[in-house]
Amino acid sequence: MPNAVPSSPHIPVMLPQVLQALSPLEGGVFIDATFGAGGYTGAMLDAGAQVVAIDRDPDAIAAGAALVAIHEGRLTLQHGRFSNLDVLAKASGFDAVDGVVADIGVSSMQIDQAERGFSFQKEGPLDMRMEQSGVSAADVVNSLQRSDLTRIIGILGEERQASRISAEIVEQRAKAPFETTKQLAACVEKVLSRKPKDRIHPATRTFQALRIFVNRELEELADALLAAERILKPGGRLVIVTFHSLEDRLVKRFFKDRAEQSGGSRHLPEAQNAPLTFQQVKRGALAASREESEQNPRSRSAKLRAAVRTDAPVGSDDRSVFGLPRLADVVSAGRPA
Ligand SMILES: C[S@@+](CC[C@H](N)C(=O)[O-])C[C@H]1O[C@@H](n2cnc3c(N)ncnc32)[C@H](O)[C@@H]1O
């Protein structure tokens, strides 16, 4: 059931740079892989594009109905995952598109609604599921082995004290299962006592790890890049905005693999001859302007990477190019039948 609770609007990040990287828009067909509050989609529609917009959150799709009505015939909303973006575009009637944009992560609406369980600052159920179905953060915290929790928090949260945190979680859940965000935040805070010089709350990294794990965010991003390669026309643009190093590293590795001539290796000499499927618009990532960073703190960690599809046939679908963390065995353990 979609939530009807209103929350603060999401401010689109790096919008001018996104539009510039996607351009020209008029008359073209574009996929907004992360519809959210429709900030990018609205701007693309205003520029004359036809848009297929995707979101895995049923609330975002429900709230987008008004925009569909305004732009009759030029906007199709699809509830689904962006790992599937080529299939969703085809279901909307487009076999090839001029651009794909993705603004990775959670929206302000998701963070602001306590009942979604994304924020350690608000008391709510320990949920964190963008899709509002499947395994929740509470399921993960209450059911996984300690060693798996350590790996998740250590790898996906880049938390050096992961082992101590998982030990405390296991001790506390033996007394009573975790149910709320604040219970988990207090547990982490007990291990990592807060120091006055700390810029971020001690639970930030643990919450990030659980969110990424629950939503399989890194696997989703890797598969979205492969799907974009399949659906983009020659000359089509791929624009990705990320917010932390694990995501950006993945995009960087994909572009390096697809847009830079490699020498191959003794074991994989054919890599040398793999045709390049993308050309990078600019080597390296763009950041938000100082002005935007001051106005919208969320934009401070944003990194934008863009590339243009060549006419080479799609590359290998081997996910090893992404260097994804080895958590596949934990993922299956975290998904009870
Ligand atoms: C940062 S917000 C996008 C905001 C949007 N650019 C705007 O200007 O309003 C990210 C959105 O992507 C959605 N999302 C995240 N991962 C997704 C996935 N794998 N598939 C589809 N949607 C996803 C989230 O539900 C969220 O609504």
The ligand as a Tripos MOL2 file, in Angstrom:
@<TRIPOS>MOLECULE
LIG
   27    29     1     0     0
SMALL
NO_CHARGES

@<TRIPOS>ATOM
      1 C1         17.8420   10.0460   -5.2600 C.3       1 LIG1
      2 S1         16.2130    9.6040   -5.6460 S.3       1 LIG1
      3 C2         15.9710   10.2660   -7.2460 C.3       1 LIG1
      4 C3         15.5130   11.6730   -7.2420 C.3       1 LIG1
      5 C4         15.1760   12.2450   -8.6060 C.3       1 LIG1
      6 N1         16.3520   12.3610   -9.4560 N.3       1 LIG1
      7 C5         14.5050   13.6110   -8.4860 C.2       1 LIG1
      8 O1         15.0730   14.5840   -8.9830 O.co2     1 LIG1
      9 O2         13.4380   13.6800   -7.8940 O.co2     1 LIG1
     10 C6         16.4300    7.9150   -5.9990 C.3       1 LIG1
     11 C7         15.1540    7.1640   -6.3390 C.3       1 LIG1
     12 O3         15.5780    5.9770   -7.0020 O.3       1 LIG1
     13 C8         14.8010    4.9130   -6.5640 C.3       1 LIG1
     14 N2         15.6340    3.7120   -6.7110 N.ar      1 LIG1
     15 C9         16.7450    3.3850   -6.0080 C.ar      1 LIG1
     16 N3         17.2310    2.2080   -6.4270 N.ar      1 LIG1
     17 C10        16.4180    1.8050   -7.4310 C.ar      1 LIG1
     18 C11        16.4110    0.6510   -8.2730 C.ar      1 LIG1
     19 N4         17.3270   -0.3150   -8.1450 N.pl3     1 LIG1
     20 N5         15.4520    0.5550   -9.2090 N.ar      1 LIG1
     21 C12        14.4980    1.5360   -9.3500 C.ar      1 LIG1
     22 N6         14.4510    2.6290   -8.5560 N.ar      1 LIG1
     23 C13        15.3990    2.7580   -7.6190 C.ar      1 LIG1
     24 C14        14.4650    5.2230   -5.1240 C.3       1 LIG1
     25 O4         13.2780    4.5570   -4.7410 O.3       1 LIG1
     26 C15        14.3220    6.7390   -5.1570 C.3       1 LIG1
     27 O5         12.9880    7.1210   -5.3520 O.3       1 LIG1
@<TRIPOS>BOND
     1     1     2 1
     2     2     3 1
     3     2    10 1
     4     3     4 1
     5     4     5 1
     6     5     6 1
     7     5     7 1
     8     7     8 2
     9     7     9 1
    10    10    11 1
    11    11    12 1
    12    11    26 1
    13    12    13 1
    14    13    14 1
    15    13    24 1
    16    14    15 ar
    17    14    23 ar
    18    15    16 ar
    19    16    17 ar
    20    17    18 ar
    21    17    23 ar
    22    18    19 1
    23    18    20 ar
    24    20    21 ar
    25    21    22 ar
    26    22    23 ar
    27    24    25 1
    28    24    26 1
    29    26    27 1
@<TRIPOS>SUBSTRUCTURE
     1 LIG1         1 GROUP 0 **** ****
